[in-house]
Amino acid sequence: MVSKIAWKNIWRSPLRSCVVIIAVFFGVWAFIFSTSFILAIIKGYVDSAVRFQTSHFQIHQEKFIEDGEEEYMLYPNIEKDIKNITGIKAFAGRTVIKGMIQSSRAVSGIVICGVNPEKEQKLNAFEESIIDGNYFQNGKKNQILISHKMAEKLKIKVRKKIVLQFRDVHDELIAGSFRVAGIFRTENAVTDATKVFVNQKDINKLYGKENVIHEVAIKLDNIQEIEGLQKEIQNNIKQKGAIVRNYKQIAPDIELYESQIYVSLGILLVIFMLALVFGILNTMMMAVLERTRELGILMAIGMNRNKIFKMITLETILLGLIGAPLGLFFGWQTINYYHKKGIDLSEFGKGAEWFGVKSIIYPDLELKVCILIMIGIFITTVLAAIYPSSKASKLRPVVAIRKI
C-alpha cells in the first residue's frame, strides 16, 4: 500500500518530479560518458607505452639496467629459453646502444635499437606506425627508421643519408652511414624523442660482434597472467644475472598514471554523488513542506511514523531509479557511437602527444562499472531520502494539520 501511495505522490507534482528525473538523467549520462572517456585515455596511454616502450616484459642483464653500458649483454641463446613458454605471444631480441645521430644540418643524442624486422613486426606491428617511406625492406643494407620528431630536428627526409656514431666492442669511436627508409610516429613521447631503429645485423657488424643482444622484449597473450608468467620466464632463463621485469617495473610512471587517474575518477564520483544528494534533498524537502498538512492528516487517521518515513524514502528512491536507467541507457548509446566513430583530439596536437594520449580516443565502458554506478546512485538516493523522511516522520499531527 505504501509503495502505491509513494508512486502516486510522485506524479501529483509532475513538473517537480520531472526536474529531479532530468537532473539524475543528465548527471548519470555525463558521468558515465566522462568515465568512459578518461578510462579510454588511460588504456590508450598504457597500450602505447607497452607497445612501443616497455612491452609486457623485458629481460636485461642486471648491470645493464644499473649502468646502461653495452658490455653487459645477454647470451645469444636466451631466446631459446623462453620460446616454448605457454602464454607468450611474441618476443624479440634487441641490440641497444647509446650514440649520436648526425645529418648535414644537425646532430642529436639517441638510443640505437638494432632489431630483427620480422620479430619486431610480430611484437608491436611497427610497420603500422610508418607515416612516410617504408618499413625495413629485404635485401637492403644500412636502413634506418627515425621518428617524425627526429626528422624535424635533423631537417631530413626519407631516402636521405645520416651518420650514426657510437663506441664499438673495443670501446673505439666508430661511425656508419645509414639511409632513412621510413619515418614513424608512435604516439609514445619517449620512443619518438629518443630512439631510432636499424637492422640488428647491420648494427652488430659495425659494433664488431655477432649475435649481440642487450634486451629481449616479450608480449603476452593475456595481460592478466603477467605475475605468474614473470616467475616462469625468470625460472627458465639459464643466464646468471639476467632479470625479467614487467612494464610497471620498467616504467613506474605507468602505474602512477593509472593510480592517479583512478583517484581522480573517485573524486569525480564523490562530487557527482554530493551534487545528486543535495539536488534530491532540496526537492524532497520542498515536497515535504508543501505537503505538511496532508502528512499531518495521514498521521491523524492512523498512518504511523514508520510508514511516513518509508513512503517519503520510496518516493525519493523511485525518482532516482527512473532517471538513472534512462541516463545509463543513453550514456551507453553515446559511448557505443563514439566507440565506433572515435573522438578526434588531433587539434590538441603536441600537448596530447607529449602525455601519450592518442590522437583518436575510442571510449569504452565495462559492464561492472555500470553496475557500480547504479549501486552508487541507489546509495545516493537513500542517503538523500533520510533527512526529508526523518523530518516528515517527526511532524506532530495537530501542528501539521493547522499549517496552511
C-alpha positions as CSV (number, residue, x, y, z in Angstrom):
1,M,0.0,0.0,0.0
2,V,2.8,2.4,0.9
3,S,4.6,1.8,-2.4
4,K,1.4,2.6,-4.4
5,I,0.8,5.8,-2.4
6,A,4.5,6.8,-3.0
7,W,4.2,6.2,-6.7
8,K,1.0,8.3,-7.0
9,N,2.6,11.0,-4.9
10,I,5.4,11.4,-7.4
11,W,3.1,12.3,-10.2
12,R,0.9,14.6,-8.2
13,S,3.5,17.2,-9.0
14,P,4.8,16.1,-12.4
15,L,6.9,19.2,-13.0
16,R,8.9,18.9,-9.8
17,S,9.3,15.1,-10.3
18,C,10.5,15.6,-13.9
19,V,13.1,18.2,-12.8
20,V,14.6,15.6,-10.4
21,I,14.4,12.8,-13.0
22,I,16.0,15.0,-15.7
23,A,18.8,16.1,-13.3
24,V,19.5,12.4,-12.4
25,F,19.4,11.5,-16.1
26,F,21.9,14.2,-17.2
27,G,24.1,13.5,-14.2
28,V,24.3,9.8,-14.9
29,W,24.8,10.4,-18.7
30,A,27.6,12.9,-18.2
31,F,29.3,10.8,-15.5
32,I,29.4,7.5,-17.4
33,F,30.5,9.2,-20.6
34,S,33.3,11.2,-18.9
35,T,34.3,8.0,-17.1
36,S,34.5,6.0,-20.3
37,F,36.5,8.9,-21.9
38,I,39.0,9.0,-19.1
39,L,39.4,5.2,-19.0
40,A,39.9,5.2,-22.7
41,I,42.8,7.8,-22.3
42,I,44.3,5.5,-19.6
43,K,44.1,2.5,-21.8
44,G,45.5,4.3,-24.8
45,Y,48.4,5.6,-22.8
46,V,49.2,2.2,-21.3
47,D,48.8,0.4,-24.7
48,S,51.1,2.9,-26.4
49,A,53.7,2.6,-23.6
50,V,53.6,-1.2,-23.6
51,R,53.6,-1.5,-27.4
52,F,56.4,0.9,-28.2
53,Q,58.4,1.4,-25.0
54,T,58.3,-1.4,-22.5
55,S,56.4,-4.4,-23.9
56,H,54.8,-6.6,-21.2
57,F,58.2,-7.9,-20.1
58,Q,61.9,-7.0,-20.8
59,I,64.9,-9.1,-20.0
60,H,68.2,-7.4,-19.3
61,Q,71.5,-8.1,-17.5
62,E,71.2,-6.6,-14.0
63,K,74.3,-4.4,-14.6
64,F,72.9,-3.2,-17.9
65,I,69.9,-1.8,-16.0
66,E,72.1,-0.1,-13.5
67,D,74.8,1.4,-15.8
68,G,73.4,1.1,-19.4
69,E,76.8,0.0,-20.6
70,E,76.8,-2.0,-23.9
71,E,79.3,-4.5,-22.5
72,Y,76.6,-6.1,-20.3
73,M,74.9,-8.5,-22.8
74,L,72.6,-11.4,-22.7
75,Y,73.9,-14.7,-24.0
76,P,72.9,-15.4,-27.7
77,N,70.7,-18.4,-27.0
78,I,68.5,-16.6,-24.4
79,E,65.5,-16.6,-26.8
80,K,65.5,-20.4,-26.8
81,D,64.9,-20.4,-23.1
82,I,61.6,-18.7,-23.5
83,K,60.2,-19.6,-26.9
84,N,58.2,-22.7,-25.7
85,I,56.6,-21.0,-22.7
86,T,52.8,-21.0,-23.0
87,G,51.2,-17.6,-22.8
88,I,53.9,-15.7,-24.8
89,K,52.6,-14.3,-28.0
90,A,55.8,-12.8,-29.4
91,F,59.3,-11.9,-28.4
92,A,62.3,-10.2,-30.0
93,G,65.9,-9.7,-29.0
94,R,67.4,-6.2,-29.5
95,T,70.8,-4.6,-29.6
96,V,70.7,-1.3,-27.6
97,I,73.5,1.2,-28.0
98,K,73.7,4.8,-26.9
99,G,75.2,7.1,-29.6
100,M,74.8,10.2,-31.8
101,I,72.9,10.8,-35.0
102,Q,74.1,13.4,-37.4
103,S,72.7,14.9,-40.6
104,S,74.2,17.6,-42.7
105,R,72.3,20.2,-40.7
106,A,72.0,19.0,-37.1
107,V,73.2,16.4,-34.5
108,S,71.4,14.7,-31.6
109,G,72.0,12.1,-28.9
110,I,69.9,8.9,-29.4
111,V,69.4,5.3,-28.4
112,I,70.1,3.0,-31.3
113,C,67.9,-0.1,-31.3
114,G,69.1,-3.0,-33.5
115,V,66.1,-5.2,-34.3
116,N,65.1,-8.2,-36.2
117,P,62.5,-6.7,-38.6
118,E,60.2,-9.8,-38.7
119,K,60.2,-10.4,-35.0
120,E,59.7,-6.7,-34.2
121,Q,56.7,-6.6,-36.5
122,K,55.1,-9.5,-34.7
123,L,55.9,-7.9,-31.4
124,N,54.4,-4.4,-31.9
125,A,53.2,-4.1,-35.6
126,F,55.7,-1.3,-36.0
127,E,55.0,-1.0,-39.7
128,E,51.6,0.5,-38.9
129,S,53.4,3.5,-37.3
130,I,55.3,4.4,-40.5
131,I,53.9,7.8,-41.8
132,D,56.4,8.3,-44.6
133,G,58.5,5.9,-46.5
134,N,58.6,2.1,-45.7
135,Y,59.4,-0.4,-43.1
136,F,62.7,-2.4,-43.4
137,Q,62.9,-3.8,-47.0
138,N,64.5,-7.2,-47.5
139,G,67.9,-7.2,-49.2
140,K,68.8,-3.6,-48.4
141,K,71.6,-2.8,-46.0
142,N,72.0,0.0,-43.5
143,Q,68.4,1.1,-43.4
144,I,67.2,3.3,-40.5
145,L,63.8,4.3,-39.2
146,I,63.6,7.6,-37.4
147,S,60.7,9.4,-35.7
148,H,58.9,12.4,-37.1
149,K,60.4,14.5,-34.2
150,M,63.9,13.4,-35.1
151,A,63.3,14.1,-38.8
152,E,62.2,17.6,-37.9
153,K,65.2,18.1,-35.6
154,L,67.7,16.9,-38.1
155,K,65.8,18.5,-41.0
156,I,65.9,15.3,-43.0
157,K,63.6,13.3,-45.3
158,V,63.1,9.8,-46.5
159,R,65.9,8.3,-48.6
160,K,68.4,10.8,-47.3
161,K,71.6,9.7,-45.6
162,I,72.5,10.2,-41.9
163,V,75.5,9.1,-39.8
164,L,75.4,7.1,-36.6
165,Q,78.3,7.4,-34.2
166,F,78.9,5.1,-31.2
167,R,81.6,3.1,-29.4
168,D,82.2,-0.4,-30.6
169,V,83.0,-3.6,-28.7
170,H,86.7,-2.4,-28.3
171,D,85.5,1.0,-26.9
172,E,86.6,2.8,-30.1
173,L,84.5,5.6,-31.6
174,I,83.1,4.5,-35.0
175,A,80.7,5.9,-37.5
176,G,78.3,4.3,-40.0
177,S,76.3,5.8,-42.8
178,F,72.6,4.8,-43.0
179,R,69.8,5.7,-45.4
180,V,66.4,6.8,-44.0
181,A,63.9,4.1,-45.1
182,G,60.9,5.4,-43.1
183,I,59.7,8.0,-40.6
184,F,57.4,6.8,-37.8
185,R,55.0,8.3,-35.3
186,T,54.3,6.0,-32.3
187,E,52.2,8.3,-30.0
188,N,54.7,7.5,-27.3
189,A,56.8,10.5,-26.5
190,V,59.7,8.6,-25.1
191,T,60.2,6.4,-28.2
192,D,59.6,9.3,-30.6
193,A,62.1,11.6,-28.8
194,T,65.0,9.1,-28.1
195,K,65.0,6.1,-30.3
196,V,66.0,5.1,-33.9
197,F,65.7,1.6,-35.3
198,V,68.1,-0.2,-37.6
199,N,68.6,-3.8,-38.7
200,Q,70.3,-5.8,-35.9
201,K,72.7,-7.5,-38.4
202,D,73.9,-4.1,-39.7
203,I,74.5,-2.6,-36.2
204,N,76.2,-5.7,-34.9
205,K,78.6,-5.7,-37.8
206,L,79.6,-2.1,-37.0
207,Y,79.7,-2.9,-33.3
208,G,82.2,-5.6,-34.1
209,K,80.5,-8.7,-32.6
210,E,77.8,-11.1,-33.9
211,N,74.6,-12.0,-32.0
212,V,74.7,-9.1,-29.6
213,I,71.6,-8.9,-27.5
214,H,71.1,-6.4,-24.7
215,E,67.4,-6.7,-24.4
216,V,64.6,-9.2,-25.0
217,A,61.1,-7.7,-25.3
218,I,58.1,-10.0,-24.7
219,K,54.4,-9.7,-25.5
220,L,51.8,-11.8,-23.8
221,D,48.5,-13.3,-25.0
222,N,46.8,-12.3,-21.8
223,I,48.0,-9.5,-19.6
224,Q,46.1,-11.0,-16.6
225,E,48.7,-13.7,-16.4
226,I,51.6,-11.3,-16.0
227,E,52.6,-12.2,-12.5
228,G,52.7,-16.0,-13.0
229,L,54.5,-15.7,-16.3
230,Q,57.1,-13.4,-14.9
231,K,58.1,-16.0,-12.4
232,E,58.1,-18.8,-15.0
233,I,60.2,-16.8,-17.5
234,Q,62.7,-15.9,-14.8
235,N,63.0,-19.6,-13.8
236,N,63.6,-20.6,-17.4
237,I,66.5,-18.3,-18.0
238,K,69.8,-20.0,-17.5
239,Q,72.0,-16.9,-17.6
240,K,73.1,-15.7,-14.2
241,G,72.3,-12.0,-13.6
242,A,69.6,-11.8,-16.2
243,I,66.4,-10.2,-14.8
244,V,62.8,-10.2,-16.0
245,R,60.9,-7.0,-15.3
246,N,57.2,-6.2,-16.2
247,Y,56.1,-3.0,-17.7
248,K,55.2,-1.4,-14.4
249,Q,58.7,-2.1,-13.0
250,I,60.3,-0.8,-16.1
251,A,58.3,2.4,-16.2
252,P,56.8,3.2,-12.8
253,D,55.1,6.3,-14.2
254,I,52.6,4.0,-16.0
255,E,51.4,2.6,-12.6
256,L,51.4,6.1,-11.1
257,Y,49.4,7.4,-14.1
258,E,46.9,4.6,-13.7
259,S,46.5,5.1,-9.9
260,Q,46.2,8.9,-10.1
261,I,43.6,8.7,-12.8
262,Y,41.5,6.3,-10.7
263,V,41.9,8.6,-7.7
264,S,40.6,11.4,-9.9
265,L,37.6,9.2,-11.0
266,G,36.9,8.5,-7.3
267,I,36.9,12.3,-6.6
268,L,34.6,12.8,-9.6
269,L,32.2,10.2,-8.3
270,V,32.1,11.8,-4.9
271,I,31.4,15.2,-6.4
272,F,28.7,13.7,-8.6
273,M,27.1,11.9,-5.6
274,L,27.2,15.1,-3.5
275,A,25.5,17.1,-6.2
276,L,22.9,14.5,-6.6
277,V,22.3,14.2,-2.9
278,F,21.8,18.0,-2.5
279,G,19.6,18.2,-5.6
280,I,17.3,15.4,-4.5
281,L,17.4,16.6,-0.8
282,N,16.2,20.1,-1.7
283,T,13.4,18.9,-4.0
284,M,12.2,16.4,-1.4
285,M,12.3,19.0,1.4
286,M,10.2,21.3,-0.7
287,A,7.7,18.4,-1.3
288,V,7.6,17.7,2.5
289,L,7.0,21.3,3.4
290,E,4.2,21.7,0.7
291,R,2.5,18.5,2.0
292,T,2.9,19.2,5.7
293,R,-0.9,19.5,6.3
294,E,-1.5,16.3,4.2
295,L,1.1,14.4,6.1
296,G,-0.5,15.5,9.4
297,I,-3.9,14.3,8.3
298,L,-2.4,10.9,7.3
299,M,-0.8,10.6,10.7
300,A,-4.1,11.6,12.4
301,I,-6.1,8.9,10.6
302,G,-3.7,6.2,11.6
303,M,-0.6,6.1,9.4
304,N,2.3,5.6,11.8
305,R,5.6,7.4,11.7
306,N,7.5,4.4,10.2
307,K,5.1,4.3,7.2
308,I,5.5,8.0,6.7
309,F,9.3,7.6,6.7
310,K,9.0,4.6,4.4
311,M,6.7,6.5,2.0
312,I,9.0,9.5,1.6
313,T,12.0,7.3,1.2
314,L,10.3,5.3,-1.5
315,E,9.3,8.4,-3.4
316,T,13.0,9.5,-3.4
317,I,14.3,6.2,-4.5
318,L,11.7,5.9,-7.3
319,L,12.7,9.3,-8.7
320,G,16.4,8.1,-8.8
321,L,15.5,4.8,-10.2
322,I,13.5,6.4,-13.1
323,G,16.2,8.8,-14.1
324,A,19.3,6.6,-13.6
325,P,18.4,3.8,-16.1
326,L,17.5,6.4,-18.7
327,G,20.8,8.1,-18.2
328,L,22.6,4.8,-18.2
329,F,20.9,3.7,-21.5
330,F,21.5,7.0,-23.4
331,G,25.0,7.2,-22.0
332,W,25.7,3.6,-23.2
333,Q,24.4,4.5,-26.6
334,T,26.6,7.6,-26.7
335,I,29.6,5.6,-25.8
336,N,28.8,2.9,-28.4
337,Y,28.5,5.7,-31.1
338,Y,31.9,7.2,-30.2
339,H,33.5,3.8,-29.7
340,K,32.9,3.2,-33.4
341,K,33.5,6.7,-34.7
342,G,36.2,7.9,-32.2
343,I,36.8,11.3,-30.7
344,D,39.4,13.3,-32.6
345,L,41.9,15.0,-30.3
346,S,44.4,15.9,-33.1
347,E,43.5,19.6,-32.5
348,F,45.3,19.4,-29.2
349,G,48.4,18.4,-31.1
350,K,51.7,18.2,-29.3
351,G,50.2,18.7,-25.9
352,A,48.2,15.5,-26.0
353,E,51.0,13.6,-27.7
354,W,53.5,14.5,-25.0
355,F,51.3,12.8,-22.4
356,G,51.0,9.7,-24.5
357,V,47.4,10.4,-25.4
358,K,46.3,9.0,-28.8
359,S,45.0,11.5,-31.4
360,I,41.8,9.5,-31.6
361,I,40.1,8.2,-28.5
362,Y,37.6,5.3,-28.6
363,P,35.5,5.5,-25.3
364,D,34.5,2.2,-23.8
365,L,32.9,1.1,-20.5
366,E,32.8,-2.3,-18.8
367,L,29.6,-3.7,-17.5
368,K,30.9,-3.8,-14.0
369,V,31.5,-0.1,-14.0
370,C,27.8,0.5,-15.0
371,I,26.7,-1.8,-12.1
372,L,28.9,0.1,-9.7
373,I,27.4,3.4,-10.9
374,M,23.8,2.0,-10.4
375,I,24.8,0.9,-6.9
376,G,26.3,4.3,-6.2
377,I,23.1,6.0,-7.4
378,F,20.9,3.8,-5.2
379,I,23.1,4.6,-2.1
380,T,23.0,8.3,-3.0
381,T,19.2,8.4,-3.3
382,V,18.8,6.5,0.0
383,L,21.1,9.0,1.7
384,A,19.2,11.9,0.2
385,A,16.0,10.5,1.5
386,I,17.0,10.1,5.1
387,Y,16.7,13.8,6.2
388,P,13.3,14.7,4.5
389,S,11.9,11.4,5.5
390,S,13.0,11.9,9.1
391,K,11.6,15.5,9.1
392,A,8.2,14.2,7.8
393,S,8.0,11.3,10.3
394,K,8.7,13.7,13.2
395,L,5.8,16.0,12.4
396,R,3.1,16.5,15.1
397,P,-0.3,15.8,13.6
398,V,-2.1,18.6,15.4
399,V,0.5,21.2,14.4
400,A,0.8,19.9,10.9
401,I,-2.9,20.0,10.2
402,R,-3.1,23.6,11.3
403,K,-0.3,24.6,8.9
404,I,-1.5,26.4,5.8
